[in-house]
């Protein structure tokens, strides 16, 4: 049971335009966005960040793989479930998403990004020059390195919303590993 209102009719009027965009994008309004819509400013921040990073250079598939790795690390079943579906929609196989969940990939470039993203979370961003050099060696440039960190930050935000507010999962459930 959610710890905040997720009834669309009871959400602020200022959140309604963004909720309409979200509904159009997903075909439904996911519970996470309903919860965040209690604050129009928070909703605008979150939805804007998703939109901006969606136009980034990493690609949707890698963004979703990062999201499931972070969700699993933070024990956020909501985000794990949602991003697994979204990752498959972005072209990842079920096996690729399951591997990403535990920070692994058969693709060396993806594996480097996942390793780095999880280090950022686990070490509270206290990464080394060698960690960044590993990303460069895997083929990432400065723009992409910054985007990986931005994906981590956005996913921490969504994980914390869903876990702290106990948002009911409205995607096919994926188990934590």
PELINSUL-V918352 format. One record per backbone hydrogen bond with DSSP energy under -0.5 kcal/mol. NH is the residue of the N-H (numbers start at 1). CO is the residue of the C=O. If there is no record, write none. Layout:
NH:CO, NH:CO
This chain:
3:165, 8:6, 10:7, 11:8, 15:12, 16:12, 16:13, 19:15, 20:16, 21:17, 22:18, 23:19, 24:20, 25:21, 26:22, 27:23, 30:28, 33:30, 34:30, 35:31, 36:32, 37:33, 38:35, 39:36, 40:38, 43:39, 44:40, 45:41, 46:42, 47:43, 48:44, 49:45, 50:46, 51:47, 52:48, 53:49, 54:50, 55:51, 55:52, 56:53, 63:59, 64:60, 65:61, 66:62, 67:63, 68:64, 69:65, 70:66, 71:67, 72:68, 73:69, 74:70, 75:72, 76:71, 77:75, 80:76, 81:77, 82:78, 83:79, 84:80, 85:81, 86:82, 87:83, 88:84, 89:85, 90:86, 91:88, 92:87, 97:93, 98:94, 99:95, 100:96, 101:97, 102:98, 102:99, 103:100, 104:99, 108:106, 111:107, 112:108, 113:109, 114:110, 115:111, 116:112, 117:113, 118:114, 119:115, 120:116, 121:117, 122:118, 123:119, 124:121, 125:120, 126:123, 127:125, 132:128, 133:129, 134:130, 135:131, 136:132, 137:133, 138:134, 139:136, 140:135, 145:141, 146:142, 147:143, 148:144, 149:145, 150:146, 151:147, 152:148, 153:149, 154:150, 155:151, 156:152, 157:153, 158:154, 159:155, 160:156, 161:157, 162:158, 163:159, 164:160, 165:161, 166:163, 167:162
